């Protein structure tokens, strides 16, 4: 197990950001359609939540579980918990997914596919920021992984 005094600060921040976003997704499940709409999940998800359709819950729960697993991998790479298997692959994948989502969302601003252009802009900025934090943190610890 790692020592928190030697923890990589960027990967610690990355882990906390992943956890925060995972918790926000759980908030959508708990608080319903208004949260889905506020966070830009799309009208279909909000309608499903209003109707009590289990699809919204299952989709959102799966996203939250993925984000929590990313949190755990970032904590591991930061040196706060044991090294998990495939840690380099996992962190490269997480960083790449955030990067691709961030860049891809920028292309949807002009044609927002049922969402507000602002959703794509802000979510892309957030994803690109997460990619940078994960990527720089990963680069800093690469040799020790």
Secondary structure, DSSP 4 states (H G I P E B T S, - for coil): ---GGG--HHHHHHHHHHHHHHHHHHHHHHH-HHHHHHTT--HHHHHHHHHT-HHHHHHHHHHHHHHHHHHHHHHHHHTSSPPPTTHHHHHHHHHHHHHHHHHHHHTTSSS-TTS-HHHHHHHHHHHHHHHHHHHHHHHHHGGG-
